[in-house]
Amino acid sequence: MRDELILLKYGEIALKGLNRRGFEAILLANLRHRLRRVGHFSVSAAQSTATVRLLAPAEAPTLGGPATLDRAFDECLRVFGFTAATRAFCCPKDFSAICETAADCLREPLSAASTFKVETRRADKRFPMTSPELSSALGGYLLERYPHLRVDLHRPDLELRVEIREEAAYVHGGARPAAGGLPVSSSGRGTLLLSGGIDSPVAGYLMARRGLRIDAVHFQSAPYTSARALAKVEELARLLSRWAGDVDFYVVPFTQVQEALRDRCAAEHFTILTRRFMMRIAERLAAQAGSGALITGESLGQVASQTLDGLTVTNAALERLPALRPCIGMDKEDIVAIARRIGTFEKSIEPYEDCCALFAPKHPKTKPRVEQVEAQELGLDVEALVSDAVARTELRLIRYGRDD
């Protein structure tokens, strides 16, 4: 029997100590949750590898739609915690079975290649052939079956791999890089300030890759910003969920705050004051959700509010939580490259009304001081503005693959 399945290699969690089982449980739960949207699969784990098998209709009588390994493989590549994924063929731990499986099941890549090599990993030491012996013998068999091939141990067109494990042998034509990082939720929960731009979705992706479950907070300034602008940001949250899993999406009514700043504060401080109120509101929402940090897409020196002085003044508005800025040392090209890779760039560059640009001064303060900004806030009822915005915030649940 030659079952086709998916093998997923653990990343960092393979190096964990006594808490490894906790990381592994979260990783496998995330994988099962991700696969539910495409069909019915069994998931098992052994020797730092997860195995995904498509269940037959008799095993999953409610199986519906084209639940194929193709779709499952695409999903697996986006699960944080795995470093590599491969489509493999399972066969008995018998030399003849291994040879026939390799020659028949990998017929297409073997026919297309000019050079190849065989690599064997013998995890089950009871198998009678050593790894070099099996590689050499299998290579000889394939040269007879595919006489156009020649062996190249250094730069082959195809690297055929054999894994001898406790339960069976696995044959495949090499692995693809997977998402890497740590399983989502293994590091806690983070609250992302999500705009409609390029940077903040990338920041959310980077922190999800480090094991944070992501909540997203968006500040809406109706009627100055439109429903179309909000729909764009909600779609960015949905695109982010392809990597980060389920996202709680908070929509904060921010018009009242911005109008108060416009009417009562000096124009040159408007941008930094806006950021401080956003951080206060996001921190309040994060505390209610049990989130342990705020996440922003700020990059040092990119705009006026992201100077070192500006970031210092922004941080001073926070009472308890840290602000994580994973893009802080990147230039725009770095950020754009990641946005393209994760699929958010095209949506991010669509035109939209940004609440941060409303009432923005021509000459914002680039070197603000905490005492100057706090003096501007003396004419405001800060607590009332923050509490009102939090009370009127709308929560939309973005569940990966569907909306609740």
Secondary structure, DSSP 4 states (H G I P E B T S, - for coil): --EEEEEEEE-GGGG--TTHHHHHHHHHHHHHHHHTTT--EEEEEETTEEEEEEPPTTT-TT--S---HHHHHHHHTT-TTEEEEEEEEEE-S-HHHHHHHHHHHTHHHHHH-SEEEEEEEE--TTSSS-HHHHHHHHHHHHHHH-TT-EE-SSS-SEEEEEEE-SS-EEEES--EE---SB-TTTTEEEEEE--SSSHHHHHHHHHHHBTEEEEEEEEE-TTTS-HHHHHHHHHHHHHHHHHH--EEEEEEE-HHHHHHHHHHS-GGGHHHHHHHHHHHHHHHHHHHHT---EE----TTSSGGGSHHHHHHHHTT-SS--EE-TTTT--HHHHHHHHHHHT-HHHHTS----GGGTT--SS--SS--HHHHHHHHTTS-HHHHHHHHHHTPEEEEEETTEE-
